[in-house]
Amino acid sequence: MWKYDPNKDKYAMRWQKRYESLPEDVRRRLDEWNEVISQLDRENRTEEYQLRVIKRSRVEPKAGDVFVLSPREGLYFYGKVMVAKIKNEDDSFINGAYSVFIFKCKSRKPDMSGYKPDYNNLLIPPAIVPRWYWTSGRFYNVGHEEITEEEKRLDYGFYDGITNVFYKEDGTILKREPKIWGSYGIKTYIGIAYLVQRELVIDPSLAEFDE
């Protein structure tokens, strides 16, 4: 039986290393923010840091769809669906879900005007999400660009902290650590919001625009 060991969890260790490298004032700001988030969680007030509802949709997301998400009024970050309706026979939660990349490029409005993806400078690690993000209006499609050959060759995957193994979305085991990786498993309805809001706490300039 596998037993989780946080001291061997590469995802947790990567975050700890990053946290320790941050300036003291940023760490203090993060600590205070985490205390607030923990209190909201205990009081079941997670909507207070959830992504904003843009527009609910019954769309069936497709690979290549470009979407936006909004952590606050007048701020939209872009994402792209890499794999749609994942086929994973070993994990019923991941099966039928979507793998997405979310970038630092942004816009003041939900359209394609600011879409300039940079896979070397992601806002958060790649993630696996359910269709709920679209049906709830947290993700909203604004365009479509077919997956390029370069994107197909991206060295990415997902890490499972329990098995200490890297996987592709379909459950294929990777023999080595990929260049780009997120956590293996479905992001909950607050999972993406937490990661995005945390980045805004670390770097408030992410919410700023060049006038």
VEXTOR-47433 format. One record per residue: residue number from 0; chain; residue in three letters; x, y, z of N, C-alpha, C in turn. Coordinates in steps of 0.02 Angstrom, whole numbers. Example, Ala and Ser with C-alpha at 12.3 -4.5 7.8 and 13.67 -1.06 7.14 Angstrom:
BEGIN
+-----+-------+-----+--------+--------+--------+--------+--------+--------+--------+--------+--------+
|   n | chain | res |   n_c1 |   n_c2 |   n_c3 |  ca_c1 |  ca_c2 |  ca_c3 |   c_c1 |   c_c2 |   c_c3 |
+-----+-------+-----+--------+--------+--------+--------+--------+--------+--------+--------+--------+
|   0 |     A | ala |    660 |   -284 |    390 |    615 |   -225 |    390 |    660 |   -165 |    390 |
|   1 |     A | ser |    642 |   -112 |    354 |    684 |    -53 |    357 |    645 |      2 |    394 |
+-----+-------+-----+--------+--------+--------+--------+--------+--------+--------+--------+--------+
This chain:
BEGIN
+-----+-------+-----+--------+--------+--------+--------+--------+--------+--------+--------+--------+
|   n | chain | res |   n_c1 |   n_c2 |   n_c3 |  ca_c1 |  ca_c2 |  ca_c3 |   c_c1 |   c_c2 |   c_c3 |
+-----+-------+-----+--------+--------+--------+--------+--------+--------+--------+--------+--------+
|   0 |     A | met |     42 |    -60 |      0 |      0 |      0 |      0 |     44 |     63 |      0 |
|   1 |     A | trp |     25 |    111 |    -43 |     63 |    173 |    -46 |     45 |    217 |     13 |
|   2 |     A | lys |     95 |    250 |     41 |     84 |    296 |     96 |    114 |    363 |     79 |
|   3 |     A | tyr |     74 |    415 |     85 |     97 |    481 |     67 |    151 |    506 |    115 |
|   4 |     A | asp |    205 |    531 |     86 |    260 |    559 |    126 |    275 |    628 |     99 |
|   5 |     A | pro |    255 |    682 |    136 |    266 |    750 |    111 |    339 |    767 |    100 |
|   6 |     A | asn |    384 |    730 |    133 |    455 |    743 |    124 |    482 |    715 |     58 |
|   7 |     A | lys |    441 |    676 |     24 |    461 |    649 |    -41 |    417 |    674 |    -97 |
|   8 |     A | asp |    370 |    717 |    -80 |    323 |    744 |   -129 |    358 |    801 |   -168 |
|   9 |     A | lys |    373 |    788 |   -231 |    409 |    837 |   -272 |    369 |    901 |   -281 |
|  10 |     A | tyr |    303 |    895 |   -284 |    261 |    954 |   -292 |    266 |    999 |   -230 |
|  11 |     A | ala |    260 |    969 |   -171 |    266 |   1007 |   -109 |    337 |   1035 |   -100 |
|  12 |     A | met |    386 |    995 |   -118 |    456 |   1017 |   -111 |    471 |   1075 |   -158 |
|  13 |     A | arg |    442 |   1073 |   -219 |    454 |   1127 |   -267 |    425 |   1192 |   -241 |
|  14 |     A | trp |    365 |   1188 |   -212 |    334 |   1249 |   -184 |    375 |   1275 |   -125 |
|  15 |     A | gln |    397 |   1230 |    -81 |    435 |   1251 |    -22 |    500 |   1286 |    -43 |
|  16 |     A | lys |    532 |   1259 |    -94 |    594 |   1290 |   -119 |    580 |   1360 |   -146 |
|  17 |     A | arg |    525 |   1367 |   -183 |    507 |   1432 |   -210 |    490 |   1480 |   -154 |
|  18 |     A | tyr |    450 |   1457 |   -106 |    430 |   1499 |    -50 |    491 |   1527 |    -13 |
|  19 |     A | glu |    539 |   1483 |      0 |    599 |   1503 |     37 |    642 |   1552 |     -3 |
|  20 |     A | ser |    635 |   1553 |    -68 |    674 |   1598 |   -110 |    643 |   1667 |   -116 |
|  21 |     A | leu |    581 |   1675 |    -93 |    547 |   1739 |    -98 |    573 |   1788 |    -46 |
|  22 |     A | pro |    569 |   1853 |    -61 |    589 |   1904 |    -12 |    546 |   1898 |     51 |
|  23 |     A | glu |    573 |   1920 |    107 |    538 |   1913 |    171 |    470 |   1946 |    171 |
|  24 |     A | asp |    464 |   2006 |    140 |    400 |   2040 |    141 |    348 |   2002 |    101 |
|  25 |     A | val |    369 |   1968 |     48 |    322 |   1929 |      8 |    299 |   1867 |     46 |
|  26 |     A | arg |    347 |   1835 |     81 |    329 |   1777 |    122 |    279 |   1797 |    177 |
|  27 |     A | arg |    291 |   1855 |    206 |    245 |   1879 |    259 |    176 |   1891 |    230 |
|  28 |     A | arg |    174 |   1921 |    170 |    110 |   1934 |    137 |     74 |   1869 |    121 |
|  29 |     A | leu |    112 |   1820 |     99 |     83 |   1755 |     83 |     55 |   1721 |    146 |
|  30 |     A | asp |     93 |   1724 |    199 |     71 |   1693 |    262 |      6 |   1723 |    286 |
|  31 |     A | glu |      2 |   1789 |    283 |    -59 |   1823 |    305 |   -118 |   1805 |    260 |
|  32 |     A | trp |   -105 |   1801 |    195 |   -157 |   1783 |    147 |   -181 |   1711 |    160 |
|  33 |     A | asn |   -135 |   1666 |    173 |   -154 |   1596 |    186 |   -196 |   1590 |    249 |
|  34 |     A | glu |   -182 |   1632 |    299 |   -223 |   1631 |    359 |   -294 |   1652 |    344 |
|  35 |     A | val |   -301 |   1702 |    301 |   -368 |   1725 |    281 |   -404 |   1670 |    243 |
|  36 |     A | ile |   -369 |   1638 |    196 |   -399 |   1584 |    156 |   -420 |   1526 |    200 |
|  37 |     A | ser |   -379 |   1508 |    248 |   -395 |   1453 |    293 |   -458 |   1469 |    333 |
|  38 |     A | gln |   -464 |   1531 |    355 |   -524 |   1551 |    392 |   -586 |   1548 |    348 |
|  39 |     A | leu |   -580 |   1571 |    287 |   -637 |   1568 |    240 |   -657 |   1496 |    226 |
|  40 |     A | asp |   -607 |   1452 |    220 |   -622 |   1381 |    209 |   -660 |   1352 |    268 |
|  41 |     A | arg |   -638 |   1369 |    329 |   -671 |   1342 |    388 |   -744 |   1367 |    393 |
|  42 |     A | glu |   -756 |   1427 |    367 |   -823 |   1456 |    371 |   -864 |   1443 |    308 |
|  43 |     A | asn |   -837 |   1400 |    263 |   -872 |   1384 |    200 |   -887 |   1447 |    160 |
|  44 |     A | arg |   -838 |   1493 |    158 |   -846 |   1555 |    120 |   -796 |   1558 |     63 |
|  45 |     A | thr |   -786 |   1501 |     30 |   -736 |   1497 |    -23 |   -754 |   1540 |    -84 |
|  46 |     A | glu |   -818 |   1557 |    -92 |   -838 |   1599 |   -148 |   -803 |   1667 |   -146 |
|  47 |     A | glu |   -779 |   1686 |    -88 |   -748 |   1752 |    -81 |   -680 |   1756 |   -115 |
|  48 |     A | tyr |   -650 |   1698 |   -132 |   -588 |   1701 |   -171 |   -593 |   1659 |   -234 |
|  49 |     A | gln |   -654 |   1638 |   -250 |   -666 |   1600 |   -311 |   -658 |   1645 |   -373 |
|  50 |     A | leu |   -646 |   1613 |   -430 |   -645 |   1650 |   -493 |   -713 |   1680 |   -506 |
|  51 |     A | arg |   -714 |   1737 |   -539 |   -777 |   1769 |   -556 |   -815 |   1729 |   -609 |
|  52 |     A | val |   -880 |   1733 |   -606 |   -921 |   1702 |   -659 |   -922 |   1751 |   -718 |
|  53 |     A | ile |   -899 |   1726 |   -775 |   -898 |   1768 |   -836 |   -964 |   1757 |   -874 |
|  54 |     A | lys |   -974 |   1695 |   -896 |  -1037 |   1677 |   -929 |  -1042 |   1601 |   -930 |
|  55 |     A | arg |  -1096 |   1575 |   -903 |  -1106 |   1503 |   -902 |  -1118 |   1477 |   -972 |
|  56 |     A | ser |  -1093 |   1417 |   -986 |  -1099 |   1389 |  -1052 |  -1104 |   1313 |  -1049 |
|  57 |     A | arg |  -1142 |   1284 |  -1094 |  -1147 |   1211 |  -1098 |  -1100 |   1185 |  -1152 |
|  58 |     A | val |  -1053 |   1226 |  -1173 |  -1007 |   1207 |  -1226 |   -968 |   1144 |  -1207 |
|  59 |     A | glu |   -954 |   1103 |  -1256 |   -910 |   1045 |  -1247 |   -840 |   1068 |  -1268 |
|  60 |     A | pro |   -796 |   1082 |  -1220 |   -730 |   1107 |  -1238 |   -692 |   1059 |  -1284 |
|  61 |     A | lys |   -654 |   1088 |  -1330 |   -615 |   1049 |  -1377 |   -541 |   1067 |  -1371 |
|  62 |     A | ala |   -498 |   1021 |  -1389 |   -426 |   1035 |  -1391 |   -414 |   1094 |  -1437 |
|  63 |     A | gly |   -377 |   1144 |  -1414 |   -365 |   1204 |  -1453 |   -408 |   1263 |  -1434 |
|  64 |     A | asp |   -460 |   1251 |  -1394 |   -502 |   1307 |  -1371 |   -462 |   1354 |  -1327 |
|  65 |     A | val |   -468 |   1418 |  -1340 |   -437 |   1470 |  -1298 |   -491 |   1500 |  -1254 |
|  66 |     A | phe |   -478 |   1503 |  -1189 |   -528 |   1528 |  -1142 |   -497 |   1582 |  -1097 |
|  67 |     A | val |   -539 |   1616 |  -1062 |   -516 |   1665 |  -1013 |   -544 |   1647 |   -944 |
|  68 |     A | leu |   -511 |   1670 |   -893 |   -534 |   1664 |   -824 |   -521 |   1730 |   -790 |
|  69 |     A | ser |   -562 |   1747 |   -741 |   -558 |   1813 |   -711 |   -555 |   1809 |   -635 |
|  70 |     A | pro |   -497 |   1822 |   -605 |   -491 |   1822 |   -532 |   -519 |   1885 |   -500 |
|  71 |     A | arg |   -526 |   1938 |   -540 |   -554 |   2000 |   -514 |   -582 |   2042 |   -571 |
|  72 |     A | glu |   -621 |   2091 |   -555 |   -654 |   2133 |   -606 |   -603 |   2165 |   -653 |
|  73 |     A | gly |   -616 |   2160 |   -718 |   -573 |   2192 |   -768 |   -506 |   2159 |   -779 |
|  74 |     A | leu |   -498 |   2097 |   -757 |   -435 |   2061 |   -766 |   -451 |   1990 |   -791 |
|  75 |     A | tyr |   -426 |   1975 |   -851 |   -438 |   1910 |   -882 |   -372 |   1879 |   -904 |
|  76 |     A | phe |   -358 |   1820 |   -878 |   -300 |   1782 |   -900 |   -323 |   1730 |   -951 |
|  77 |     A | tyr |   -276 |   1711 |   -995 |   -293 |   1663 |  -1048 |   -270 |   1593 |  -1032 |
|  78 |     A | gly |   -308 |   1545 |  -1058 |   -290 |   1475 |  -1053 |   -304 |   1440 |  -1118 |
|  79 |     A | lys |   -278 |   1380 |  -1125 |   -290 |   1341 |  -1186 |   -300 |   1268 |  -1167 |
|  80 |     A | val |   -349 |   1236 |  -1199 |   -362 |   1165 |  -1188 |   -312 |   1125 |  -1229 |
|  81 |     A | met |   -272 |   1085 |  -1195 |   -222 |   1044 |  -1230 |   -251 |    976 |  -1250 |
|  82 |     A | val |   -287 |    945 |  -1204 |   -320 |    880 |  -1218 |   -391 |    884 |  -1192 |
|  83 |     A | ala |   -440 |    866 |  -1234 |   -510 |    867 |  -1215 |   -536 |    796 |  -1206 |
|  84 |     A | lys |   -581 |    789 |  -1159 |   -613 |    725 |  -1145 |   -560 |    670 |  -1140 |
|  85 |     A | ile |   -517 |    679 |  -1091 |   -461 |    633 |  -1079 |   -486 |    561 |  -1073 |
|  86 |     A | lys |   -451 |    516 |  -1104 |   -465 |    444 |  -1097 |   -415 |    414 |  -1048 |
|  87 |     A | asn |   -438 |    399 |   -988 |   -396 |    372 |   -936 |   -434 |    315 |   -901 |
|  88 |     A | glu |   -419 |    254 |   -920 |   -456 |    197 |   -894 |   -439 |    181 |   -822 |
|  89 |     A | asp |   -385 |    209 |   -797 |   -363 |    194 |   -728 |   -390 |    243 |   -677 |
|  90 |     A | asp |   -418 |    299 |   -700 |   -442 |    350 |   -653 |   -508 |    377 |   -678 |
|  91 |     A | ser |   -562 |    359 |   -646 |   -629 |    380 |   -668 |   -640 |    454 |   -660 |
|  92 |     A | phe |   -603 |    486 |   -614 |   -610 |    558 |   -605 |   -578 |    596 |   -663 |
|  93 |     A | ile |   -519 |    574 |   -684 |   -484 |    607 |   -739 |   -515 |    590 |   -806 |
|  94 |     A | asn |   -541 |    530 |   -812 |   -572 |    509 |   -875 |   -628 |    557 |   -895 |
|  95 |     A | gly |   -623 |    585 |   -955 |   -673 |    632 |   -979 |   -659 |    705 |   -961 |
|  96 |     A | ala |   -605 |    717 |   -923 |   -588 |    785 |   -903 |   -545 |    819 |   -957 |
|  97 |     A | tyr |   -514 |    876 |   -939 |   -477 |    917 |   -987 |   -411 |    940 |   -956 |
|  98 |     A | ser |   -357 |    936 |   -996 |   -294 |    964 |   -972 |   -286 |   1033 |  -1003 |
|  99 |     A | val |   -266 |   1082 |   -961 |   -263 |   1151 |   -984 |   -197 |   1183 |   -962 |
| 100 |     A | phe |   -177 |   1233 |  -1001 |   -121 |   1276 |   -984 |   -149 |   1346 |   -974 |
| 101 |     A | ile |   -125 |   1380 |   -922 |   -148 |   1448 |   -908 |    -88 |   1494 |   -908 |
| 102 |     A | phe |    -93 |   1548 |   -946 |    -36 |   1591 |   -960 |    -39 |   1657 |   -921 |
| 103 |     A | lys |     16 |   1693 |   -922 |     18 |   1759 |   -890 |     -9 |   1814 |   -935 |
| 104 |     A | cys |    -17 |   1800 |  -1000 |    -45 |   1851 |  -1044 |   -117 |   1865 |  -1023 |
| 105 |     A | lys |   -138 |   1927 |  -1031 |   -201 |   1949 |  -1001 |   -234 |   2003 |  -1043 |
| 106 |     A | ser |   -295 |   2018 |  -1024 |   -334 |   2070 |  -1058 |   -381 |   2102 |  -1009 |
| 107 |     A | arg |   -407 |   2160 |  -1027 |   -457 |   2193 |   -986 |   -528 |   2168 |  -1002 |
| 108 |     A | lys |   -535 |   2132 |  -1057 |   -601 |   2108 |  -1077 |   -595 |   2037 |  -1106 |
| 109 |     A | pro |   -650 |   2000 |  -1105 |   -649 |   1930 |  -1128 |   -651 |   1923 |  -1204 |
| 110 |     A | asp |   -593 |   1934 |  -1235 |   -587 |   1923 |  -1307 |   -516 |   1900 |  -1321 |
| 111 |     A | met |   -497 |   1895 |  -1384 |   -431 |   1868 |  -1402 |   -377 |   1922 |  -1407 |
| 112 |     A | ser |   -393 |   1983 |  -1390 |   -348 |   2039 |  -1402 |   -280 |   2033 |  -1367 |
| 113 |     A | gly |   -277 |   2001 |  -1310 |   -213 |   1997 |  -1273 |   -182 |   1928 |  -1274 |
| 114 |     A | tyr |   -206 |   1884 |  -1317 |   -182 |   1814 |  -1315 |   -114 |   1807 |  -1347 |
| 115 |     A | lys |    -63 |   1798 |  -1306 |      6 |   1788 |  -1328 |     37 |   1735 |  -1283 |
| 116 |     A | pro |     21 |   1672 |  -1295 |     42 |   1618 |  -1250 |    118 |   1608 |  -1248 |
| 117 |     A | asp |    143 |   1596 |  -1188 |    214 |   1582 |  -1178 |    220 |   1522 |  -1132 |
| 118 |     A | tyr |    238 |   1465 |  -1160 |    241 |   1404 |  -1121 |    301 |   1401 |  -1074 |
| 119 |     A | asn |    345 |   1450 |  -1081 |    403 |   1454 |  -1036 |    390 |   1501 |   -978 |
| 120 |     A | asn |    330 |   1529 |   -976 |    314 |   1578 |   -924 |    240 |   1572 |   -906 |
| 121 |     A | leu |    220 |   1514 |   -881 |    150 |   1501 |   -864 |    130 |   1537 |   -800 |
| 122 |     A | leu |     66 |   1553 |   -794 |     41 |   1583 |   -733 |     40 |   1531 |   -676 |
| 123 |     A | ile |     15 |   1472 |   -691 |     15 |   1416 |   -643 |     35 |   1352 |   -682 |
| 124 |     A | pro |     52 |   1299 |   -647 |     70 |   1237 |   -682 |     10 |   1209 |   -722 |
| 125 |     A | pro |     24 |   1168 |   -773 |    -32 |   1137 |   -810 |    -77 |   1099 |   -762 |
| 126 |     A | ala |   -141 |   1096 |   -779 |   -190 |   1066 |   -733 |   -241 |   1024 |   -770 |
| 127 |     A | ile |   -271 |    979 |   -734 |   -326 |    938 |   -760 |   -390 |    960 |   -726 |
| 128 |     A | val |   -439 |    979 |   -766 |   -500 |   1009 |   -738 |   -562 |    975 |   -766 |
| 129 |     A | pro |   -618 |    978 |   -728 |   -681 |    952 |   -753 |   -717 |   1004 |   -795 |
| 130 |     A | arg |   -770 |    983 |   -830 |   -809 |   1028 |   -871 |   -844 |   1082 |   -830 |
| 131 |     A | trp |   -850 |   1070 |   -764 |   -882 |   1117 |   -719 |   -855 |   1188 |   -728 |
| 132 |     A | tyr |   -791 |   1194 |   -742 |   -761 |   1261 |   -749 |   -795 |   1301 |   -804 |
| 133 |     A | trp |   -820 |   1268 |   -856 |   -856 |   1302 |   -909 |   -930 |   1310 |   -893 |
| 134 |     A | thr |   -960 |   1257 |   -868 |  -1032 |   1261 |   -854 |  -1048 |   1310 |   -798 |
| 135 |     A | ser |  -1001 |   1321 |   -753 |  -1010 |   1369 |   -699 |   -993 |   1440 |   -721 |
| 136 |     A | gly |   -962 |   1447 |   -779 |   -944 |   1513 |   -805 |   -876 |   1537 |   -782 |
| 137 |     A | arg |   -838 |   1495 |   -746 |   -771 |   1516 |   -724 |   -721 |   1517 |   -781 |
| 138 |     A | phe |   -728 |   1473 |   -829 |   -691 |   1475 |   -892 |   -741 |   1494 |   -947 |
| 139 |     A | tyr |   -719 |   1537 |   -992 |   -763 |   1558 |  -1047 |   -723 |   1559 |  -1112 |
| 140 |     A | asn |   -744 |   1520 |  -1161 |   -708 |   1515 |  -1224 |   -714 |   1580 |  -1264 |
| 141 |     A | val |   -657 |   1604 |  -1290 |   -656 |   1665 |  -1330 |   -627 |   1653 |  -1400 |
| 142 |     A | gly |   -603 |   1593 |  -1413 |   -575 |   1579 |  -1479 |   -551 |   1508 |  -1484 |
| 143 |     A | his |   -519 |   1493 |  -1540 |   -493 |   1425 |  -1551 |   -432 |   1429 |  -1596 |
| 144 |     A | glu |   -379 |   1394 |  -1575 |   -319 |   1388 |  -1617 |   -298 |   1315 |  -1614 |
| 145 |     A | glu |   -295 |   1283 |  -1671 |   -277 |   1212 |  -1673 |   -210 |   1200 |  -1637 |
| 146 |     A | ile |   -206 |   1142 |  -1605 |   -144 |   1124 |  -1572 |    -88 |   1118 |  -1624 |
| 147 |     A | thr |    -35 |   1156 |  -1613 |     20 |   1156 |  -1662 |     67 |   1097 |  -1651 |
| 148 |     A | glu |    110 |   1085 |  -1700 |    159 |   1031 |  -1693 |    206 |   1045 |  -1634 |
| 149 |     A | glu |    222 |   1108 |  -1624 |    265 |   1127 |  -1567 |    230 |   1111 |  -1502 |
| 150 |     A | glu |    166 |   1125 |  -1498 |    128 |   1111 |  -1437 |    123 |   1035 |  -1425 |
| 151 |     A | lys |    117 |    998 |  -1479 |    113 |    925 |  -1473 |    178 |    896 |  -1446 |
| 152 |     A | arg |    233 |    932 |  -1457 |    298 |    908 |  -1435 |    318 |    934 |  -1366 |
| 153 |     A | leu |    274 |    973 |  -1335 |    289 |   1000 |  -1269 |    306 |    945 |  -1219 |
| 154 |     A | asp |    359 |    956 |  -1181 |    381 |    907 |  -1132 |    345 |    922 |  -1066 |
| 155 |     A | tyr |    286 |    894 |  -1057 |    247 |    908 |   -997 |    214 |    845 |   -970 |
| 156 |     A | gly |    193 |    849 |   -908 |    160 |    793 |   -876 |    131 |    813 |   -810 |
| 157 |     A | phe |    112 |    763 |   -770 |     80 |    775 |   -706 |    108 |    728 |   -653 |
| 158 |     A | tyr |    120 |    755 |   -594 |    153 |    718 |   -541 |    104 |    695 |   -488 |
| 159 |     A | asp |    110 |    632 |   -468 |     69 |    603 |   -415 |    111 |    597 |   -352 |
| 160 |     A | gly |     94 |    636 |   -301 |    133 |    637 |   -240 |    126 |    574 |   -198 |
| 161 |     A | ile |     75 |    533 |   -213 |     66 |    470 |   -175 |    111 |    416 |   -204 |
| 162 |     A | thr |    111 |    409 |   -270 |    152 |    356 |   -301 |    222 |    381 |   -318 |
| 163 |     A | asn |    232 |    448 |   -315 |    296 |    478 |   -333 |    314 |    463 |   -406 |
| 164 |     A | val |    264 |    467 |   -449 |    271 |    451 |   -520 |    243 |    508 |   -562 |
| 165 |     A | phe |    274 |    519 |   -620 |    249 |    568 |   -669 |    207 |    531 |   -721 |
| 166 |     A | tyr |    151 |    561 |   -739 |    105 |    531 |   -787 |     87 |    581 |   -842 |
| 167 |     A | lys |     61 |    554 |   -898 |     24 |    594 |   -946 |    -49 |    593 |   -924 |
| 168 |     A | glu |    -91 |    633 |   -958 |   -161 |    636 |   -940 |   -195 |    568 |   -942 |
| 169 |     A | asp |   -175 |    526 |   -989 |   -208 |    462 |   -999 |   -184 |    408 |   -951 |
| 170 |     A | gly |   -139 |    426 |   -905 |   -113 |    378 |   -857 |    -48 |    345 |   -877 |
| 171 |     A | thr |    -22 |    361 |   -937 |     42 |    334 |   -958 |     97 |    358 |   -912 |
| 172 |     A | ile |    138 |    312 |   -887 |    193 |    330 |   -842 |    251 |    359 |   -882 |
| 173 |     A | leu |    277 |    415 |   -859 |    335 |    446 |   -890 |    398 |    420 |   -856 |
| 174 |     A | lys |    449 |    408 |   -895 |    510 |    378 |   -869 |    556 |    429 |   -836 |
| 175 |     A | arg |    542 |    493 |   -848 |    584 |    545 |   -818 |    541 |    606 |   -802 |
| 176 |     A | glu |    569 |    651 |   -764 |    533 |    713 |   -746 |    528 |    758 |   -807 |
| 177 |     A | pro |    467 |    777 |   -827 |    460 |    822 |   -885 |    480 |    893 |   -867 |
| 178 |     A | lys |    491 |    933 |   -919 |    512 |   1002 |   -909 |    457 |   1043 |   -875 |
| 179 |     A | ile |    395 |   1030 |   -896 |    337 |   1067 |   -869 |    291 |   1017 |   -836 |
| 180 |     A | trp |    273 |   1028 |   -773 |    227 |    981 |   -742 |    185 |   1012 |   -687 |
| 181 |     A | gly |    125 |    984 |   -680 |     79 |   1004 |   -627 |     62 |    942 |   -586 |
| 182 |     A | ser |     11 |    947 |   -545 |     -8 |    891 |   -503 |    -57 |    845 |   -541 |
| 183 |     A | tyr |    -51 |    780 |   -529 |    -93 |    730 |   -561 |   -158 |    723 |   -521 |
| 184 |     A | gly |   -213 |    734 |   -555 |   -278 |    731 |   -521 |   -320 |    790 |   -541 |
| 185 |     A | ile |   -384 |    786 |   -526 |   -431 |    839 |   -543 |   -424 |    898 |   -495 |
| 186 |     A | lys |   -422 |    958 |   -524 |   -423 |   1019 |   -483 |   -495 |   1031 |   -461 |
| 187 |     A | thr |   -505 |   1039 |   -396 |   -571 |   1052 |   -369 |   -598 |   1119 |   -392 |
| 188 |     A | tyr |   -659 |   1134 |   -373 |   -691 |   1196 |   -397 |   -657 |   1258 |   -369 |
| 189 |     A | ile |   -615 |   1250 |   -318 |   -576 |   1308 |   -294 |   -502 |   1301 |   -308 |
| 190 |     A | gly |   -482 |   1244 |   -338 |   -411 |   1231 |   -348 |   -376 |   1282 |   -391 |
| 191 |     A | ile |   -405 |   1296 |   -450 |   -374 |   1345 |   -495 |   -376 |   1414 |   -464 |
| 192 |     A | ala |   -432 |   1432 |   -433 |   -439 |   1498 |   -402 |   -384 |   1509 |   -350 |
| 193 |     A | tyr |   -372 |   1460 |   -308 |   -321 |   1467 |   -256 |   -252 |   1480 |   -287 |
| 194 |     A | leu |   -234 |   1440 |   -337 |   -168 |   1447 |   -368 |   -160 |   1515 |   -402 |
| 195 |     A | val |   -212 |   1537 |   -437 |   -208 |   1602 |   -472 |   -205 |   1659 |   -422 |
| 196 |     A | gln |   -248 |   1657 |   -371 |   -247 |   1710 |   -321 |   -180 |   1713 |   -284 |
| 197 |     A | arg |   -150 |   1655 |   -273 |    -85 |   1653 |   -239 |    -32 |   1688 |   -281 |
| 198 |     A | glu |    -34 |   1678 |   -347 |     15 |   1711 |   -390 |      6 |   1787 |   -388 |
| 199 |     A | leu |    -56 |   1810 |   -381 |    -68 |   1882 |   -377 |    -43 |   1911 |   -311 |
| 200 |     A | val |    -43 |   1870 |   -259 |    -15 |   1892 |   -195 |     61 |   1897 |   -200 |
| 201 |     A | ile |     91 |   1848 |   -233 |    164 |   1847 |   -241 |    187 |   1905 |   -285 |
| 202 |     A | asp |    151 |   1916 |   -340 |    171 |   1968 |   -387 |    110 |   2011 |   -407 |
| 203 |     A | pro |     95 |   2063 |   -369 |     37 |   2105 |   -384 |     39 |   2137 |   -453 |
| 204 |     A | ser |     99 |   2143 |   -483 |    104 |   2174 |   -549 |     70 |   2132 |   -603 |
| 205 |     A | leu |     55 |   2068 |   -587 |     19 |   2027 |   -635 |    -50 |   2055 |   -650 |
| 206 |     A | ala |    -77 |   2095 |   -606 |   -143 |   2124 |   -615 |   -140 |   2192 |   -648 |
| 207 |     A | glu |    -80 |   2215 |   -663 |    -72 |   2283 |   -691 |    -66 |   2280 |   -767 |
| 208 |     A | phe |    -83 |   2335 |   -798 |    -79 |   2342 |   -871 |    -36 |   2402 |   -889 |
| 209 |     A | asp |      1 |   2395 |   -943 |     40 |   2452 |   -969 |     -8 |   2499 |  -1004 |
| 210 |     A | glu |    -11 |   2559 |   -981 |    -58 |   2608 |  -1011 |    -30 |   2635 |  -1076 |
+-----+-------+-----+--------+--------+--------+--------+--------+--------+--------+--------+--------+
